[in-house]
Each structure stands twice: as C-alpha cells, then as structure tokens.
C-alpha cells in the first residue's frame, strides 16, 4: 500500500512532469475567501463524477478527477505519481482561493488522506454516495471511455472495492446523496445546508 506523499517533499525528478501537468490543467485565481474541499465516501459507479459536475455548476469548485489524470498519464498502475500530482495541484488551487472537489473515492487509504487533509487546515466536507446495486451494475456494464468518462472500472471492481475498503466513519459524513434518485435537488440541499452558495 502506498502512502500519500507530502507535497512539500516532492521528488525533484518530477519537476518537468509537474510543469506539463499544470500547463494541461491550469491553476486559476478563485474567489473563495475560505476555500474548502469536497470528498466522496463512495465506490466505483456510485456517481462521483456526476455529483461533482452538479456541485461545480453551483459553487464553481474545481474538479480534480483521478481517472482523467490516469488517462493523461497513461498510467493506471502507479498511484504514487497520481497522488503526488493531485496533491500538488490541490495545494496550488487552494492557495489561489479555489474550492476543490476530489472526484475520487476517499475510502481507499482514508487514514492517510485524513491526516493529509487535517494537516492542510482547510474545511472539508465528505459526501456519502449511495445507490441501488442494480443501478450501479447497469452503469458500470454500460460505461465507455468517451473523452467525458475516463474510468475503466467494472462491476467486479466495484464489488472488490466495496469488500476491501470500509466506508468512512458515519460521524465524519457531512451529507448523503442517493444517486439513484434526482441528484440536483440533493446537491442544492447540501450546498444550502453548509452555506456554500
């Protein structure tokens, strides 16, 4: 299991890669006085990307999508470089007054991630996604890589992830969204509950 890298001790060998990454995924100047991070307690096929896009439509948060980065890197195996680049960009975005949505599962290596987020000192919200198993299976069985969706996860990956990684503690969950139902009203309820719009 790989540990999440501290962005302040990044390998100097990756400087050129980081420069290319920031050029491809630029850092904009945001308008949040108190930037925050939105995380997901969710598994494959539960609607992280869909929920991320709807949240961003309302609160203008920047979405950091792990599958999109894996596709850009052409590397679905090495999580170390993925974490290094994502944490690097996340740090720059937050320092430039952008709130961010991590369009990925926070259940995997949660203890490491929690320490990282706590150390950063920014407020973070954890949204638990739930959905009927039949809907998840249908989504994953019909998923295609199309330039909008970058995930190669299958229903078997979902079952394996669900078995391997426990959910985040209930007391840390900020809000729950059922992605088998109309998502947008639930997103608006979440954003209003925490005065994010």
N, C-alpha and C positions, 0 to 999 in steps of 0.2 A: 504494500500500500504506500502510495507516495504522499508525502506531507506537502501542504501548501507552502509555497516559497514566500519568504518575506520580500516585498518589493524593494526594500532598501538594501538588500544584499544580492541583487540580481547578477547573474553571470555576465561579465563583460563581453563574452563571446557572442552574446545575443543582441548586442547594440544595433547592428545592421538590421537584424530581423525586426527589432522593436521599431526602428525608424520606418521600415517598409510598412509595418502594421499600422502605425499611427498615420502614415500617409494614406493608406487604404481606408482606415476607419478614423477619420479626423476628430480632434478634440474641439468642440465648440464652446463658446462662452455662454453659460447658462444664466438664469435669472433667479435661482433659488437662494434665498438668504440663509436657509438652513437645509442644505441638501440631505436627502435620505436615500436608503437602498430598499428595494423590494425584492424579497427572496421567495422561493416556492418550496413548500413541502409537498412534493408531487413526484410521480413516476412517469415513465415514458407513456405518451399517448393520452395524458390527462388534460392537455390543453394549455400548457405553459406559454407557448408562442402566441396562441390566440388571445389569451388573457393579457399577455404583455402588450400586444398591439392595441388592445382596447384601453388599457390603463394609460399608455403613452399618448393616445389620442386626446385624452382629457388633461393629463398633468404634465405632458411634454417631457417625461423622463426619457433618458437614452437607454435603449435596449442593448444589452450585451448578450449575444446568443452564442453559446458554446458550439453548437452544431455548425453555425455559419463560420466560426473561426476554424474548426476542424477541417471544414471543406476548403477554406482559404489556405490552410497549412498543408492540405492533402495528407493529413495525419490523424487517423482515428485510433492510434495506439498509445502515443506518448502523452500522458496527462500533465507532466511537469512543465513542458513548454506552453501548453494551453493555459494552465494556471498562472504561469509567470506573465504571459502577455495580457490575460484578462485582468489580473490584479494591477498590473502596470497602468493599463488604460483606465480602469475603475478609479484608481488613485488620482490620475490627471483630471478625469471628468468631475469628480467630487471637488477637487481643489479649484476647479473653474465653475463652481456653482451649478452643477448639473446633478439632479437626482437620477438614479440609475435603477434599472430593472435587470436582475440577473436571470435571463431566460435559460435556466438550467435547474436540475434537481439539487436542492441543498441537503437532501438526506444522505447522500454519499459523502463520507468523511466529515459529517456535521461537526464533530468536536473540534477539528482543525479549523473549519470555516468559522465557527462561532468565536473561537479565540481571535481569529483574524479580524472579524467584524467588530468585536468588542474593543480590540486594540485601536481600531481606526477612529472610534469615538463618534461616528455618525449614527443617527437614529436608523434603525432598520425595522421593517415590517415583514412578517412571514405569513404568506397566504397559503393555506392548505387547499389543495385541489382534490375534489372527489368526483367520481363519475361511475356509472353503472359499467360492470365488466364487459357486457355485450357491446356497448358503445365504444369502449377502449379497443376491444378486439377488432371491431369493424374499422375504426380509424386507422389502426396500425396495419391491418391487412390491405387497406386501400391507399396507403401512403406512397407517394412517389417523390423522388428528388426532382424538383422543378424550378430551382432558382428562387423560390419563395420558401419552400420547406427544404431544410438541409439535413434532417435527421434520417439515419439509416436504421433506427430502432424497429424491432419487430415485436409481435405479441409475446414471443418467447423471452425476449429481452425484458419486457415489462414484468412478466411473471418472475424471472430471475431477480430483477432489481427489487421487486416487492418482497421476495423471500430473503434477500441478502441484507437490505438496508431498512432498518426500522424507521417509522415515522418520527419526526421531531416531537419533543415533549409537548403535550397539549397546552401546558401553561405558557409556552412561548409563541403559540399561534395567535396572530392578530385578527385573522378573518378566515372564513371558509367559503369557497365558491364551488358550487356544483356545476361542472361544465357540461352536464347532460341537460341542463335547463338553460333558459335565456341568460347569457353571461353579462351582457351590458348593464342591466339594472343592478346586478350584484356588484359589479365593478364600481358603479356610481355610489352604491350604498357604502362600500369600503372606503372610497375616497372622501365621501362626506363624513363618515364616522371619525376619520382622523384629520379632518380639515385640510386635505391635500389639494383641493381645488376651490 
